[in-house]
Amino acid sequence: MKKFMEEFKAFALRGNVMDMAVGVIIGGAFSGIVTSLTDNLINPVLNMLTAGKRYSIEEIGAFASNFGSAVVNFIIMAFILFCLLKGINKLTSFGMKKEEVPAKPTTKVCPFCQSEISIKATRCPHCTSEQPE
């Protein structure tokens, strides 16, 4: 059971699964902005132009307020998701620091002339001295 949970955790926290989840949530929040834009800004303007309907200042203010509220809700949702993902990424990378393995040297210093030469060299190209193994 423990191995199953570890495998599920590795699957759920994998990058593309998290990206898809964020995309779905942000898409849902953005649909609220589009709906509000249509209902509170575009439809009233079309009603004024086509049907000749008149709106009071209070109604226009309410339309703008509703649209502004949808935009603020979207920004809050995006900020909360950002904070959650930042925390999740920090937790998943905690304790998983990869230790860098130092690269094997490709050069060495000639003990006679102090020139840098290939580690595979048997003679120094500068002073032609034989290199110790």
C-alpha positions as CSV (number, residue, x, y, z in Angstrom):
1,M,0.0,0.0,0.0
2,K,2.9,2.3,0.8
3,K,4.4,1.8,-2.6
4,F,1.1,2.5,-4.3
5,M,0.7,5.8,-2.4
6,E,4.3,6.8,-3.4
7,E,3.6,6.0,-7.0
8,F,0.4,8.0,-6.9
9,K,2.1,10.9,-5.4
10,A,4.8,10.8,-8.0
11,F,2.1,10.7,-10.7
12,A,0.0,13.5,-9.2
13,L,2.9,15.9,-8.6
14,R,4.5,15.3,-12.0
15,G,4.8,18.5,-13.9
16,N,2.3,18.0,-16.8
17,V,-0.5,16.8,-14.5
18,M,-0.1,19.9,-12.3
19,D,0.0,22.1,-15.4
20,M,-3.2,20.6,-16.7
21,A,-4.9,21.1,-13.4
22,V,-3.9,24.7,-13.2
23,G,-5.0,25.2,-16.8
24,V,-8.5,23.8,-16.0
25,I,-8.9,26.0,-12.9
26,I,-7.6,29.2,-14.6
27,G,-9.8,28.4,-17.6
28,G,-12.8,28.1,-15.3
29,A,-12.0,31.4,-13.6
30,F,-11.4,33.1,-16.9
31,S,-14.8,32.0,-18.2
32,G,-16.3,34.1,-15.3
33,I,-14.6,37.1,-16.8
34,V,-15.9,36.3,-20.3
35,T,-19.4,35.7,-19.0
36,S,-19.4,39.0,-17.0
37,L,-18.0,40.9,-20.0
38,T,-20.8,39.6,-22.2
39,D,-23.6,40.1,-19.6
40,N,-22.5,43.4,-18.1
41,L,-20.8,45.3,-20.9
42,I,-21.5,43.9,-24.4
43,N,-25.2,43.0,-24.0
44,P,-26.2,46.4,-22.5
45,V,-24.4,48.3,-25.3
46,L,-26.1,46.1,-27.9
47,N,-29.5,46.7,-26.3
48,M,-28.9,50.4,-26.4
49,L,-27.9,50.4,-30.0
50,T,-30.4,47.9,-31.4
51,A,-33.5,48.1,-29.1
52,G,-33.0,51.7,-28.0
53,K,-33.1,50.7,-24.4
54,R,-32.0,53.3,-21.9
55,Y,-30.1,52.5,-18.7
56,S,-29.8,54.7,-15.7
57,I,-26.4,55.7,-14.2
58,E,-27.0,53.3,-11.4
59,E,-27.5,50.4,-13.8
60,I,-24.4,51.2,-15.7
61,G,-22.5,51.5,-12.5
62,A,-23.8,48.1,-11.4
63,F,-22.7,46.5,-14.8
64,A,-19.2,48.0,-14.4
65,S,-19.0,46.9,-10.8
66,N,-20.0,43.3,-11.7
67,F,-17.4,43.2,-14.4
68,G,-14.7,44.6,-12.1
69,S,-15.7,42.1,-9.4
70,A,-15.2,39.2,-11.9
71,V,-11.7,40.5,-12.8
72,V,-10.7,40.8,-9.2
73,N,-12.0,37.3,-8.5
74,F,-9.9,36.0,-11.4
75,I,-6.8,37.8,-10.1
76,I,-7.3,36.4,-6.6
77,M,-7.8,32.9,-7.9
78,A,-4.6,33.2,-10.0
79,F,-2.6,34.5,-7.0
80,I,-3.8,31.7,-4.8
81,L,-2.9,29.1,-7.4
82,F,0.5,30.7,-7.8
83,C,1.1,30.5,-4.1
84,L,-0.1,26.9,-3.8
85,L,2.1,25.7,-6.7
86,K,5.1,27.6,-5.4
87,G,4.6,25.7,-2.0
88,I,4.1,22.4,-3.7
89,N,7.2,22.8,-5.8
90,K,9.2,23.7,-2.7
91,L,7.9,20.7,-0.8
92,T,8.6,18.3,-3.7
93,S,12.1,19.6,-4.2
94,F,12.9,19.7,-0.5
95,G,15.3,16.9,0.4
96,M,15.8,16.1,-3.3
97,K,18.8,18.2,-3.9
98,K,21.0,16.6,-6.5
99,E,24.6,16.5,-5.5
100,E,26.7,17.5,-8.4
101,V,29.4,14.9,-9.1
102,P,32.6,16.7,-9.9
103,A,33.7,16.2,-13.5
104,K,36.7,14.0,-14.0
105,P,39.7,16.1,-14.9
106,T,40.7,16.1,-18.5
107,T,44.0,17.9,-17.9
108,K,47.0,17.8,-15.6
109,V,50.0,19.9,-14.8
110,C,53.4,18.8,-16.0
111,P,55.6,18.4,-12.9
112,F,58.7,19.7,-14.8
113,C,57.5,22.8,-16.7
114,Q,54.2,23.4,-15.0
115,S,52.3,23.5,-18.3
116,E,48.8,22.2,-18.5
117,I,48.6,19.1,-20.7
118,S,46.1,16.3,-21.5
119,I,45.7,13.7,-18.8
120,K,46.3,11.0,-21.4
121,A,49.7,12.4,-22.4
122,T,52.8,10.3,-21.8
123,R,55.1,13.2,-22.8
124,C,54.7,16.9,-22.2
125,P,54.3,18.7,-25.6
126,H,56.1,21.7,-24.2
127,C,59.2,20.3,-22.5
128,T,59.1,16.7,-24.0
129,S,59.7,15.2,-20.6
130,E,58.2,11.8,-19.9
131,Q,55.2,11.9,-17.6
132,P,54.9,9.7,-14.6
133,E,51.8,7.5,-14.5
